[in-house]
Amino acid sequence: MSTRKLKPDPLPEGAIEKILEAGRWAMSGANAQPWEYIVVTDPAVKQALFKVYREEMDEYNFWMEQMRLPELRHPAFHVTGEPEEQLRKLKARPGWADAPALIVVLGDGRRQWATVMGGHTFGRHQSHLTDALANTCMLMHLAAASMGLGTQWVTIHIEEGFKRVLDVPDVMNLYLIIPVGYPDVSAKEGVRRLLSDIVHHNRYERQKHMSNRQIIEYIYDLRGKTMPKYIKAPGAEGDINR
């Protein structure tokens, strides 16, 4: 689960190295290991990255979400007043720049050439690359949690501004930013589907298959369960985990 509020307190000595070592052992197609990491601890660089996120990512996500029915919007971008004012408040929220360390996860798509089907992704955009990067990121999240640390999964849709700040070569993908720190919020139980709904035995159990309408109804229900955690008080302690 993402921890949306982290303390600025220093991390234990060697913690980041242990997290990176866990990520280094992730699975990848043909053992291509396409990942590289940038560890950011310089406050000025963290703030520069966060500024890009607020000015580009937040605005992009916010207006994209306003195109959906209110009940189906992501809770973090739910509008209760004038959209422009809501966006201003969203950008003014404290965020992950105060975390003591950020791990920026990069991917080198050229390493896909090592895979058997490197030239054929069957329509899955850079499938071997994204699969591998997700694997390394998840292992790092789990490693941090094992040490009592919190992390956040900061998805990057628009890479260019972040790459300029970090001087990342054009050929590299900037996949994810992982803020790491001690949680500054009490953990809450997450909303997850029942195991009985998602596990099939021997064959796909067609009675569990959901129609498009049922999927929409599921999202309505999901938003109803998660919305209060977000809109209770944006930026406050009750609105951190998902």
C-alpha positions in Angstrom: 0.0 0.0 0.0 1.2 3.5 -0.8 2.0 5.7 2.2 1.0 9.2 1.3 2.7 11.0 4.2 6.3 10.2 5.2 8.4 11.7 8.0 11.6 13.6 6.9 13.6 11.8 9.6 16.8 10.2 8.4 16.8 6.6 7.4 18.8 3.9 9.1 22.3 3.5 7.8 22.4 1.1 4.9 18.6 1.0 4.4 18.6 2.2 0.9 21.3 -0.2 -0.1 19.3 -3.1 1.3 16.2 -2.0 -0.7 18.2 -1.6 -3.9 19.8 -5.0 -3.4 16.4 -6.6 -3.1 15.3 -4.9 -6.3 18.5 -6.0 -8.1 17.4 -9.7 -7.7 14.1 -9.2 -9.5 13.0 -11.5 -12.3 13.3 -10.3 -15.9 12.8 -11.9 -19.4 16.0 -13.7 -20.4 17.6 -12.1 -17.3 17.9 -8.9 -19.2 17.9 -6.8 -16.0 16.8 -3.6 -17.7 16.6 -1.5 -14.5 18.8 1.3 -13.2 18.2 3.5 -10.1 18.9 7.1 -9.2 18.9 7.7 -5.4 17.9 11.3 -4.7 18.7 12.8 -1.3 19.5 16.3 -2.3 16.6 18.5 -1.1 16.9 20.9 -4.1 16.7 18.0 -6.5 13.7 16.5 -4.7 11.9 19.8 -4.8 12.7 20.2 -8.5 11.2 16.8 -9.2 8.2 17.5 -7.1 7.7 20.8 -8.9 7.5 19.0 -12.2 5.1 16.5 -10.8 2.8 19.3 -9.5 2.9 21.3 -12.7 2.6 18.5 -15.2 1.4 15.3 -13.7 -1.2 16.7 -11.3 -2.8 19.0 -13.9 -2.8 16.2 -16.5 -4.4 13.7 -14.1 -6.8 16.2 -12.7 -8.4 17.2 -16.0 -8.4 13.7 -17.4 -10.4 12.6 -14.4 -12.9 15.4 -14.8 -13.9 13.8 -18.1 -15.5 10.9 -16.2 -18.7 10.7 -14.2 -18.1 12.2 -10.7 -18.8 8.8 -9.0 -16.2 7.1 -11.1 -13.3 9.6 -10.7 -10.3 8.7 -8.7 -10.9 10.0 -5.1 -7.7 12.1 -5.1 -9.1 14.1 -8.0 -12.7 14.4 -6.8 -14.1 18.0 -7.2 -16.3 19.4 -4.5 -16.2 23.0 -5.7 -14.8 25.0 -8.6 -12.4 22.9 -10.6 -9.7 25.6 -10.9 -9.8 26.2 -7.2 -9.7 22.5 -6.5 -6.7 22.1 -8.8 -4.9 25.0 -7.0 -5.4 23.3 -3.6 -4.2 20.0 -5.1 -1.0 21.6 -6.2 -0.5 23.2 -2.8 -0.6 20.0 -0.9 2.5 18.8 0.9 3.9 15.7 -0.8 6.6 13.2 -1.3 9.5 15.8 -1.7 9.9 15.8 2.1 10.8 12.1 2.2 14.4 11.5 3.1 15.2 9.6 0.0 13.7 9.0 -3.5 14.5 6.0 -5.7 13.9 6.9 -9.3 13.5 3.7 -11.4 14.8 3.8 -15.0 14.4 1.2 -17.7 16.7 0.6 -20.7 14.5 -0.9 -23.4 17.5 -2.0 -25.4 18.1 -4.7 -22.9 14.9 -6.4 -24.2 17.1 -7.5 -27.1 18.3 -10.3 -24.7 14.9 -11.9 -24.7 13.8 -14.7 -27.0 10.9 -12.7 -28.4 12.6 -9.4 -28.0 11.5 -8.2 -31.4 7.9 -9.3 -31.0 5.8 -8.0 -28.1 2.5 -9.2 -29.4 1.0 -5.7 -29.1 2.0 -5.3 -25.5 3.9 -2.1 -25.4 7.4 -2.9 -24.4 6.0 -5.8 -22.4 9.3 -7.4 -21.3 10.6 -4.0 -20.1 7.5 -3.0 -18.1 7.1 -6.5 -16.6 10.7 -6.4 -15.4 10.5 -2.9 -14.0 7.3 -3.7 -12.1 9.1 -6.7 -10.6 12.0 -4.7 -9.4 9.8 -2.0 -7.9 7.6 -4.4 -6.0 10.6 -6.2 -4.4 11.9 -2.8 -3.3 8.5 -1.9 -1.8 8.4 -5.2 0.1 12.0 -4.8 1.3 11.2 -1.3 2.7 8.1 -2.6 4.4 10.2 -5.4 6.1 12.3 -2.7 7.7 9.3 -0.7 9.0 9.6 1.9 6.3 6.8 3.4 4.1 6.9 3.9 0.4 4.8 5.4 -2.3 4.2 4.3 -5.9 4.5 7.5 -7.9 3.6 6.7 -11.5 5.2 8.8 -14.2 3.1 9.3 -17.4 5.0 12.3 -18.8 8.7 11.7 -18.4 10.4 14.7 -20.1 10.4 17.2 -17.3 11.8 14.7 -14.8 14.4 13.5 -17.2 15.6 17.1 -17.7 16.0 17.5 -13.9 18.0 14.3 -13.6 19.9 14.5 -16.9 18.5 11.1 -18.0 19.4 10.1 -21.6 16.5 10.1 -24.1 16.8 6.4 -24.7 16.0 5.6 -21.1 12.5 5.3 -19.7 11.7 6.9 -16.4 9.3 4.4 -15.0 8.6 5.2 -11.3 9.6 7.4 -8.3 9.6 5.6 -5.0 9.7 7.9 -1.9 11.1 6.1 1.1 10.7 7.1 4.8 9.1 6.4 8.1 5.3 6.5 7.9 3.7 9.6 9.4 0.3 8.1 9.5 -1.4 5.0 11.1 -1.9 2.1 8.8 -5.5 1.4 7.7 -6.9 -1.7 6.3 -6.8 -1.7 2.5 -9.8 -2.4 0.2 -9.1 -5.6 -1.7 -11.2 -8.1 -3.6 -12.0 -11.4 -1.9 -9.7 -14.3 -2.6 -12.8 -16.4 -3.5 -13.6 -13.9 -6.2 -10.3 -14.0 -8.0 -9.1 -17.6 -7.6 -10.1 -20.3 -10.2 -9.4 -24.0 -9.9 -8.2 -26.1 -12.8 -10.2 -24.0 -15.3 -11.6 -20.5 -15.6 -14.8 -20.5 -13.6 -17.1 -18.6 -15.9 -19.7 -17.8 -13.2 -17.1 -15.4 -11.8 -16.6 -13.5 -15.0 -17.9 -10.0 -14.8 -19.7 -8.2 -17.6 -18.8 -4.6 -18.6 -21.8 -3.4 -16.5 -20.7 -5.4 -13.5 -17.2 -3.9 -13.8 -18.7 -0.4 -13.8 -20.8 -1.3 -10.8 -17.7 -2.6 -9.1 -15.9 0.7 -9.7 -18.8 2.6 -8.2 -18.6 0.4 -5.1 -14.9 0.8 -4.9 -15.1 4.5 -5.1 -17.7 4.6 -2.4 -15.4 2.6 -0.1 -12.3 4.7 -0.8 -13.7 8.2 -1.3 -14.1 9.1 2.4 -10.4 8.4 3.0 -9.4 11.0 0.4 -12.0 13.8 0.8 -12.1 13.8 4.6 -9.2 16.3 4.7 -6.8 16.5 1.7 -3.3 16.2 2.9 -4.3 15.2 6.4 -3.4 12.0 8.2 -6.7 10.3 7.3 -6.1 10.5 3.6 -2.9 8.8 3.1 -3.2 5.1 2.4 -4.9 3.2 -0.4 
